[in-house]
Amino acid sequence: MGFANPAALWLLALALVVLLAQRRRPTQRVAVAALHLWNAPSAHATTPLAWRFRKHWLLLLQAAVIVAVVLAIARPMWTSRGGYAAIVLDTSMSMGARTAGITRLDTARQRAAAWVETLPGSTRVRLITTSPAPRMIGEFVAADRGLRSALAGLNATDAGADLDAAVGYARAADPGPARVLVVADTAAPPGEQRAEWITVGQPADNVALTVLSAKPLSTAAQDVEVLAELRNHGRAAVTTNLTLSHEGATVSRQPVVVGPHGSARVVVLLHEITGVVTARIDANDAIAADNTRQTLISLAPVTRVAFSGGSYFVERALRSRAGVVLAAPTAAEPVDVLVCSGCSNVPRDGSFAGVLLIPPQPAAPTGPTGAAAAAPMTQSSEPHPVTRALELAGTAAAIIPSTPTPTDAVIMASAGGAPALLAYDSAGRRVVELRVDLERSSLPLTPAFPVLIANAIDWLAGRDRRPTEYSAGDPIVRLVPPAAQDLASRPDAGSRGAGDTAAPQTLVTGPRQEAIPTVTDGHLVTVTSSAEAGTYRLRAGALDDVFVVNPATNSESDVSAAAGTTAVARPASTTGSTRGGTNGGQTEPTPRRDGRVDLAATVLAVALALLAAEWWLRAPQRGARPAGAGGRT
């Protein structure tokens, strides 16, 4: 129970006026000629009981009428049980986009708080964030300040968000919520009926560091080539400074100009630097989180490659790759990768981990079923480690007829509608098959060819199983070598207490040196929280494993498109009012208090009933004072 206009309760003092006006008048001294008339019984003793009853109740009814009218003016509100509701709040990196000093997340907090005001005060509201995965912040009573405090404590992450999964998470709760609100900077999917949807955010210009990679140029000298890519998601050209730093010291600084809705690449040569290198741009744009990126520089790992077939182009590409050591196929020492040019099938003998297979080239074109003329190459949109940083636009290739394509093969590129580059597993080995006639194709003459061979060698050797860079929100699983966790393999290791100094410790720390929750399964350590960009370290025994997490720029940095007006898409079962103005006639929520009943009309009816009763008691024919009933003067 509450009041919509509680200030009116001060008017209850008027009820005292009635009672004070009816108090007994003071006794007066009057001179009379005789006292025998006053010796009769007192008026109070001879007055009928019914009249005395009416006299007192008239006062009470008059006061009750005033009280009822005042309560009606104060508008008493009766609140029924509110049930459950849920707020799904987008906390992805794009929600940190700032316009006129206000972030999208600030606006989302305000809209969510306003929506809560339409709920009954007793409603249990679940607050759920979306980035990098749906997470329950807590369950609050709508009328409590705890929900407002929880909303104020939310921050945008450096990761993306899965809104569909978050809505499903909210709906799957038990007991199920009667209403679900989604506040995000993306519009509701077509046909969305599971939730009400508020879209926030205005278009904004933003520049992002989208790529930062390092490639050792040799295994002997510590010469490293650092590639940085900037992308401008704005309508005007941007001039900024790119700064590279290592262990807090600036190692490179140069100006960069990026055209509107364009990109720019910068290559910097560094010498005798290993470890984490940080790149920053000093752009004053919408999102600050994507102005910084990190990469890890380490000496090129040595990869032993057995090469057969004598292809000139393949051999030159292999020799240009830092860390690759060529060996004869019959060498006694084990090799990591076998490169077989002119092989029709995957060799089954040998201890190598992967095979780069190039089918034998036909002697001459033989028509539609033979080596066809070169056709433009098209690259698959699905990402794969072999096609990382690979650009095949403008490249032509002649396809070599080969065996049927394996059913589990990933076709990474094609030419003339036929597979040109495939990846698959065969007998426990990774296989990359390049079905391109290198003598009749322009591919070996382009910069893309050595990149392709280098990526293929790294993937075939399993370098991707211990990456040094992740995108915020990606699952992170690190391999801990047995030598670093010798105590962890003991049967009694799990029974050791926290205070036992001999117990093995696997610790992952984040960018602020805070401990990050992990799950350990044998020699695999899964990092359960990677929403913040920065440098992470995994320590287990003698192991000190460093890796970096970078902002999810691919999905979150482009905020140039209109995110949508601040409107609500209501489910079909909910009503709303259509308003024009800045919202373009879209549907907005109709302010209401679900479960709250305004009792003003009822209380006013009670006041009228009391007034009628008072009139009935004062009517002369019913309330007249009987003869002989006197009173004191």
C-alpha positions in Angstrom: 0.0 0.0 0.0 1.2 3.5 -0.9 0.1 6.9 -2.0 0.5 8.6 -5.3 0.1 12.0 -3.7 1.3 11.6 -0.1 1.6 15.4 0.5 -2.2 15.6 0.7 -2.2 13.6 4.0 -1.4 16.9 5.8 -5.0 17.8 5.2 -6.1 15.2 7.8 -5.7 17.9 10.3 -9.0 19.3 9.1 -10.8 16.4 10.9 -9.7 17.9 14.2 -11.6 21.1 13.4 -14.9 19.2 13.6 -14.1 17.7 16.9 -12.8 21.0 18.4 -15.9 22.9 17.1 -18.2 20.6 19.0 -16.5 20.8 22.4 -18.8 21.8 25.4 -19.3 25.6 25.8 -18.1 27.1 29.2 -20.7 27.3 32.1 -22.3 30.7 32.6 -23.7 32.1 35.9 -27.4 33.2 35.5 -29.6 34.9 38.1 -33.1 33.3 38.5 -36.2 34.0 40.7 -36.7 30.4 41.9 -34.8 27.1 41.9 -37.7 24.6 42.0 -37.7 24.2 38.3 -34.0 23.3 38.3 -34.5 20.5 40.9 -36.0 18.3 38.2 -33.8 15.4 36.9 -30.9 16.4 34.7 -31.4 16.5 30.9 -28.7 13.9 30.5 -30.5 11.5 32.7 -33.8 12.0 30.8 -32.4 12.0 27.2 -33.1 8.8 25.3 -30.2 6.5 24.6 -30.9 6.6 20.8 -30.4 10.4 20.8 -27.2 10.3 22.7 -25.9 7.6 20.2 -26.8 9.9 17.3 -25.2 12.9 18.9 -21.7 11.2 19.2 -21.8 9.3 15.9 -22.6 12.5 14.0 -19.3 13.9 15.1 -17.5 10.7 14.1 -19.2 10.5 10.7 -18.3 14.1 10.0 -14.7 13.5 10.8 -14.7 10.2 8.8 -16.1 12.1 5.8 -13.2 14.5 5.9 -10.6 11.7 6.4 -12.1 9.8 3.4 -12.0 12.9 1.1 -8.3 13.6 2.1 -7.4 9.9 1.4 -9.0 10.1 -2.0 -7.0 13.2 -2.8 -3.8 11.4 -1.7 -4.7 8.5 -4.1 -4.0 5.3 -2.2 -2.4 2.6 -4.4 -2.8 -1.1 -3.6 0.2 -3.2 -4.9 -0.5 -6.8 -5.7 2.2 -9.6 -5.9 4.5 -8.7 -8.9 5.9 -12.0 -9.9 9.2 -12.2 -11.8 10.8 -10.1 -14.6 14.2 -10.1 -16.2 16.5 -7.4 -17.7 19.0 -8.5 -20.3 21.5 -5.7 -20.6 24.1 -5.6 -23.4 27.5 -5.1 -22.0 29.6 -5.7 -25.1 32.4 -3.4 -26.2 30.2 -1.3 -28.6 28.1 -0.3 -25.6 31.0 1.8 -24.4 30.7 4.0 -27.5 30.5 7.6 -26.3 28.5 10.4 -27.9 28.4 13.9 -26.4 30.0 12.5 -23.2 27.3 9.8 -22.7 28.0 6.2 -23.4 25.4 3.8 -24.8 25.6 1.8 -21.5 24.7 5.0 -19.6 21.6 5.4 -21.7 20.8 1.7 -21.3 21.0 2.0 -17.5 18.5 4.9 -17.6 16.1 3.1 -19.8 16.2 -0.1 -17.8 15.6 1.9 -14.5 12.7 3.6 -16.1 11.2 0.3 -17.2 11.6 -1.1 -13.7 9.4 1.8 -12.5 6.5 0.4 -14.5 6.6 -2.9 -12.5 4.9 -3.6 -9.2 7.2 -2.8 -6.3 7.3 -6.4 -5.1 8.4 -7.8 -8.5 11.5 -10.0 -8.4 13.8 -8.6 -11.2 16.7 -10.7 -12.5 19.6 -8.7 -13.9 21.5 -10.5 -16.7 24.5 -9.3 -18.7 25.4 -10.6 -22.1 29.2 -10.2 -22.6 31.0 -12.4 -23.2 28.4 -14.9 -22.2 25.0 -14.6 -20.3 25.6 -14.1 -16.6 23.2 -13.6 -13.8 24.2 -10.5 -11.8 21.5 -11.0 -9.1 17.8 -11.1 -8.3 16.4 -7.9 -6.8 13.0 -6.5 -5.6 11.9 -3.8 -8.0 11.3 -1.3 -5.2 14.7 -1.8 -3.6 17.8 0.4 -4.3 19.9 -2.7 -4.8 18.8 -3.0 -8.4 19.8 0.6 -9.1 23.2 0.1 -7.5 23.7 -3.1 -9.6 22.8 -1.3 -12.8 25.2 1.5 -11.9 28.0 -1.0 -11.3 27.9 -2.5 -14.8 30.7 -1.8 -17.3 31.2 -2.6 -20.9 33.6 -5.4 -21.6 36.1 -5.8 -24.5 34.2 -8.7 -26.0 31.1 -9.2 -28.1 27.7 -10.5 -27.0 25.3 -13.3 -27.9 21.9 -11.6 -27.3 19.9 -14.6 -28.5 21.6 -16.9 -26.0 21.0 -14.3 -23.3 17.3 -14.1 -24.0 17.1 -17.8 -23.9 18.9 -17.9 -20.6 16.5 -15.4 -19.1 13.4 -17.3 -20.4 14.8 -20.7 -19.1 14.9 -19.5 -15.5 12.6 -21.1 -13.0 10.1 -19.7 -12.2 9.8 -18.1 -15.6 9.6 -14.3 -15.9 6.4 -12.7 -17.0 8.3 -10.0 -18.8 11.8 -9.8 -20.3 13.4 -6.6 -21.4 16.4 -6.5 -23.7 18.4 -3.2 -23.8 21.1 -3.3 -26.5 22.5 -1.2 -29.3 21.3 -3.6 -32.0 17.7 -3.8 -33.2 15.5 -6.8 -32.3 15.6 -9.7 -34.7 12.6 -9.9 -37.1 9.8 -11.7 -35.5 11.2 -11.5 -31.9 8.3 -12.3 -29.5 10.2 -13.5 -26.5 11.1 -10.1 -25.1 10.5 -6.4 -25.1 13.4 -4.6 -26.8 14.9 -1.2 -26.3 17.5 -0.1 -28.8 20.0 2.6 -27.7 22.8 4.5 -29.4 23.5 7.0 -32.2 25.9 6.7 -35.1 29.5 7.6 -34.2 32.8 7.8 -35.9 35.5 5.4 -34.6 39.0 4.3 -35.5 40.2 0.9 -34.4 43.5 -1.0 -34.3 42.3 -4.3 -35.9 45.6 -6.1 -36.5 48.9 -6.3 -34.7 51.1 -9.2 -35.6 54.8 -9.9 -35.4 56.9 -12.2 -37.7 60.5 -13.1 -37.0 62.7 -12.6 -40.0 65.3 -15.1 -38.9 66.1 -17.6 -36.2 69.6 -16.3 -35.5 69.1 -12.5 -35.2 66.2 -11.1 -33.3 64.8 -9.1 -36.2 61.0 -8.9 -36.1 58.6 -7.4 -38.6 55.5 -5.9 -36.9 52.4 -5.3 -38.9 49.7 -3.0 -37.6 46.4 -2.3 -39.4 44.1 0.6 -38.6 40.5 0.8 -39.8 38.5 4.0 -39.9 34.7 3.5 -39.4 34.0 7.2 -39.9 32.9 9.6 -42.6 36.1 11.7 -42.6 39.8 11.0 -42.9 41.7 10.6 -39.7 45.3 11.5 -38.9 46.6 9.8 -35.8 49.9 8.6 -34.3 50.8 4.9 -34.0 53.0 4.2 -31.0 54.7 0.9 -30.3 56.1 0.3 -26.8 57.9 -2.5 -25.1 58.2 -2.8 -21.3 57.0 0.8 -20.9 59.5 2.3 -23.3 58.5 3.7 -26.7 60.3 1.9 -29.6 58.4 3.5 -32.5 56.1 6.4 -33.2 54.8 7.5 -36.6 51.9 9.4 -38.0 49.2 7.5 -40.0 46.4 8.8 -42.2 43.3 6.6 -42.7 40.7 7.6 -45.2 37.0 7.6 -44.6 35.6 4.0 -44.2 39.1 2.8 -45.2 42.1 1.1 -43.7 45.9 1.6 -43.5 48.7 -0.8 -42.8 52.0 0.1 -41.1 55.1 -2.2 -41.1 57.8 -1.6 -38.4 61.1 -3.4 -38.2 62.2 -4.1 -34.6 65.5 -5.5 -33.5 66.4 -7.5 -30.4 63.0 -7.3 -28.8 61.1 -10.2 -27.3 58.0 -10.2 -25.2 54.8 -8.2 -25.3 54.7 -5.2 -27.6 51.8 -2.8 -27.2 50.5 -0.6 -30.0 48.4 2.5 -29.3 46.7 5.2 -31.4 45.8 8.6 -30.0 42.5 8.9 -31.7 39.8 10.9 -29.9 36.9 8.6 -31.1 33.8 6.8 -29.8 35.4 3.7 -28.4 38.7 4.0 -26.4 39.0 0.2 -25.8 40.0 -0.6 -29.4 42.7 2.0 -29.6 45.2 -0.4 -27.9 46.4 -3.8 -29.1 49.1 -6.2 -28.0 51.2 -8.9 -29.6 53.8 -11.4 -28.3 57.2 -11.5 -29.9 59.2 -14.7 -29.5 62.0 -16.3 -31.3 60.8 -18.3 -34.4 60.2 -21.9 -33.4 62.2 -24.4 -35.5 60.1 -26.6 -37.8 61.8 -29.5 -39.5 60.2 -30.0 -43.0 60.9 -33.0 -45.2 60.6 -31.8 -48.8 60.2 -33.9 -51.9 59.2 -33.2 -55.4 61.5 -30.5 -56.4 59.0 -27.7 -57.0 60.9 -24.4 -57.4 58.2 -22.2 -56.1 57.4 -24.3 -53.1 61.1 -24.6 -52.2 61.6 -20.8 -52.4 58.6 -20.2 -50.2 59.8 -22.7 -47.6 63.3 -21.2 -47.5 61.8 -17.7 -47.0 60.0 -18.8 -43.8 61.9 -18.1 -40.6 62.4 -21.2 -38.5 61.9 -23.7 -41.3 64.7 -26.3 -41.6 64.6 -28.4 -44.8 65.5 -32.1 -44.5 65.5 -35.0 -46.9 62.5 -37.3 -46.7 64.9 -40.2 -45.8 66.6 -38.3 -42.9 67.0 -40.2 -39.7 65.9 -37.4 -37.5 62.1 -36.9 -37.0 60.4 -34.2 -39.0 57.3 -32.1 -38.2 55.8 -31.7 -41.7 56.1 -33.5 -45.0 55.8 -31.4 -48.1 55.2 -33.7 -51.0 55.0 -32.1 -54.5 53.7 -34.6 -57.1 52.1 -37.0 -54.6 48.6 -38.4 -55.4 47.9 -39.8 -51.9 48.8 -39.0 -48.4 51.9 -41.1 -47.3 51.1 -43.3 -44.4 54.6 -44.0 -43.2 56.6 -41.5 -41.1 56.4 -39.7 -37.8 55.4 -36.3 -39.2 52.4 -34.5 -37.8 51.1 -33.1 -41.1 51.4 -33.2 -44.9 51.3 -30.5 -47.5 50.1 -32.4 -50.6 50.4 -31.0 -54.2 49.0 -33.5 -56.8 51.1 -34.3 -59.8 50.8 -31.9 -62.7 49.5 -33.2 -66.0 51.9 -33.0 -68.9 49.5 -30.9 -71.0 45.9 -29.7 -70.9 43.5 -32.5 -71.8 40.2 -30.6 -72.0 37.5 -30.2 -69.5 38.6 -33.1 -67.4 42.3 -32.2 -67.5 44.2 -29.2 -66.4 41.9 -26.3 -67.2 42.9 -22.7 -68.0 43.6 -20.5 -65.1 40.5 -19.0 -63.4 40.1 -16.4 -60.8 40.5 -17.7 -57.2 37.7 -17.1 -54.6 38.4 -17.4 -50.9 36.0 -18.9 -48.5 34.5 -16.5 -45.9 34.9 -19.1 -43.2 38.1 -18.3 -41.2 40.9 -20.9 -41.0 44.5 -20.7 -39.7 45.8 -21.5 -43.2 44.1 -18.5 -44.7 45.0 -16.0 -42.0 46.1 -12.6 -43.4 45.8 -14.2 -46.9 44.5 -12.1 -49.8 43.7 -14.0 -53.0 41.9 -11.2 -54.9 43.2 -10.9 -58.4 44.9 -14.3 -58.3 44.3 -16.9 -61.0 44.9 -20.6 -60.7 44.6 -23.7 -62.9 43.1 -26.6 -61.1 44.8 -30.1 -61.2 42.4 -33.0 -61.4 42.7 -35.1 -58.3 41.0 -37.7 -56.2 37.5 -37.1 -54.9 37.3 -34.5 -52.2 37.0 -36.0 -48.7 33.7 -35.5 -47.0 35.2 -33.8 -44.0 37.4 -31.5 -46.0 37.3 -27.7 -45.5 37.4 -26.0 -48.8 39.3 -22.7 -48.2 39.6 -21.5 -51.8 38.4 -22.5 -55.2 38.9 -21.5 -58.8 36.5 -22.0 -61.7 34.1 -23.7 -59.3 36.6 -26.5 -58.4 38.3 -26.9 -55.0 41.8 -25.3 -55.0 42.8 -25.4 -51.4 41.6 -28.0 -48.9 42.3 -29.0 -45.3 41.3 -32.3 -43.6 42.5 -35.0 -41.4 43.8 -38.4 -42.6 44.8 -41.2 -40.3 45.4 -38.8 -37.4 47.4 -36.4 -39.5 46.6 -32.9 -40.7 46.6 -32.5 -44.4 46.6 -29.4 -46.6 46.0 -30.2 -50.3 46.9 -27.5 -52.9 45.3 -28.6 -56.2 46.9 -25.8 -58.2 49.1 -26.2 -61.3 51.8 -23.8 -60.2 53.3 -23.7 -63.7 50.1 -22.4 -65.3 48.9 -20.1 -62.4 49.7 -16.6 -61.2 49.4 -17.6 -57.6 53.2 -18.4 -57.1 54.1 -15.0 -58.4 52.0 -13.1 -55.9 52.8 -12.1 -52.2 50.0 -14.4 -51.1 51.9 -17.6 -52.0 54.7 -17.4 -49.3 52.0 -16.4 -46.8 50.0 -19.4 -47.8 52.9 -21.8 -47.5 54.0 -20.3 -44.1 50.4 -20.6 -42.7 50.1 -24.1 -43.9 53.4 -25.2 -42.3 52.5 -23.6 -39.0 49.0 -25.3 -39.0 50.4 -28.7 -40.0 53.0 -28.5 -37.3 50.3 -27.8 -34.7 51.4 -24.2 -33.9 47.8 -23.1 -33.5 47.3 -25.4 -30.5 49.3 -23.0 -28.4 48.4 -19.6 -29.8 49.8 -16.4 -28.2 46.8 -14.2 -29.1 43.1 -14.4 -28.4 40.1 -12.2 -29.0 38.2 -11.1 -25.9 35.5 -13.5 -25.1 37.0 -16.5 -27.0 37.4 -19.8 -25.1 41.0 -20.1 -23.9 42.4 -23.6 -23.3 46.1 -23.8 -22.6 48.3 -26.9 -22.5 50.5 -27.4 -19.5 53.4 -29.8 -20.2 53.7 -32.7 -17.8 57.1 -31.5 -16.7 55.6 -28.3 -15.4 52.9 -30.2 -13.4 54.7 -33.3 -12.1 53.0 -33.0 -8.8 49.6 -32.6 -10.3 49.8 -36.1 -11.8 50.0 -37.7 -8.4 46.9 -39.5 -7.2 47.0 -37.6 -3.9 47.5 -34.2 -5.4 43.8 -33.4 -5.4 43.5 -34.2 -1.7 46.2 -31.7 -0.6 44.9 -28.7 1.3 45.2 -25.0 0.4 47.8 -24.6 3.2 50.0 -27.4 2.0 53.1 -25.7 0.4 53.9 -28.9 -1.5 50.6 -28.8 -3.4 51.0 -27.8 -7.0 49.5 -24.4 -8.0 48.1 -23.5 -11.4 47.5 -19.7 -11.4 46.3 -17.5 -14.2 46.6 -13.7 -13.7 44.9 -11.1 -15.7 45.8 -7.6 -17.0 45.6 -6.1 -13.5 47.5 -9.0 -11.9 44.2 -10.4 -10.5 43.6 -14.1 -10.3 41.4 -15.4 -13.1 39.1 -18.4 -12.5 40.2 -21.6 -14.3 39.1 -25.2 -14.7 41.9 -27.8 -14.8 41.4 -31.1 -16.6 44.6 -33.1 -16.6 47.1 -31.0 -18.5 44.5 -28.7 -20.0 43.7 -25.4 -18.2 40.6 -23.6 -19.3 40.3 -19.8 -18.6 36.7 -19.1 -17.8 36.9 -15.3 -18.0 38.6 -13.4 -20.9 36.3 -10.4 -21.3 39.1 -7.9 -20.6 41.9 -7.2 -23.0 45.5 -7.3 -21.9 48.3 -9.6 -20.9 47.6 -12.9 -19.2 50.1 -15.3 -17.5 49.7 -18.9 -16.6 52.1 -20.2 -14.0 52.3 -23.9 -13.2 55.5 -25.2 -11.5 58.4 -24.0 -13.7 56.0 -22.9 -16.5 55.5 -19.2 -17.1 53.1 -19.1 -20.1 52.3 -15.6 -21.5 49.5 -14.8 -23.9 47.5 -11.7 -24.8 43.8 -11.0 -25.2 42.8 -8.2 -27.6 39.5 -6.4 -28.1 36.8 -7.9 -30.3 37.2 -5.3 -33.0 35.7 -7.4 -35.8 32.2 -7.4 -34.3 32.3 -4.3 -32.0 34.3 -1.5 -33.5 32.0 -0.4 -36.3 29.4 1.9 -34.6 29.0 4.2 -37.7 25.6 2.7 -38.7 22.4 3.9 -36.9 21.9 1.6 -34.0 18.3 2.6 -34.0 16.1 5.0 -32.1 15.2 4.5 -28.5 12.1 2.5 -29.1 10.6 -0.7 -27.7 9.5 -3.7 -29.7 6.8 -5.3 -27.6 5.6 -8.9 -27.8 2.3 -9.4 -29.5 0.6 -10.0 -26.1 1.6 -6.6 -24.8 0.1 -3.3 -25.8 1.8 0.0 -26.4 1.1 3.5 -27.7 2.4 4.9 -31.0 4.1 8.2 -30.7 5.8 10.4 -33.3 8.5 12.9 -32.9 12.1 11.8 -32.6 11.2 8.2 -32.5 9.8 8.2 -36.0 6.4 6.8 -35.0 7.8 3.6 -33.5 6.2 1.8 -30.6 7.1 3.1 -27.2 6.1 1.6 -23.8 2.9 2.8 -22.3 3.8 3.8 -18.7 1.9 1.6 -16.3 2.1 0.0 -12.9 1.3 -3.6 -13.4 -0.6 -4.9 -10.4 -1.1 -1.4 -8.8 -4.7 -0.4 -8.2 -5.7 3.2 -7.7 -8.2 3.2 -4.8 -9.0 7.0 -5.0 -12.4 6.4 -6.6 -13.3 3.7 -4.0 -12.3 5.9 -1.1 -14.3 8.8 -2.6 -17.4 6.5 -2.8 -16.9 5.6 0.8 -16.8 9.3 1.7 -20.1 9.9 -0.2 -21.7 6.9 1.7 -20.5 8.4 5.0 -21.9 11.7 4.1 -25.3 10.1 3.2 -25.3 8.4 6.6 -24.5 11.6 8.4 -27.4 13.3 6.5 -29.7 10.5 7.5 -28.9 10.8 11.2 -29.4 14.6 11.1 -32.8 14.4 9.3 -35.5 16.0 11.5 -37.9 13.2 11.3 -35.3 10.7 12.5 -32.9 12.7 14.5 -35.2 15.2 16.3 -34.6 15.6 20.0 -37.6 14.3 22.1 -39.6 16.6 24.4 -38.2 17.1 27.8 -34.6 16.5 26.7 -32.7 19.4 28.0 -29.2 20.5 28.2 -26.9 22.5 30.4 -26.4 26.1 29.7 
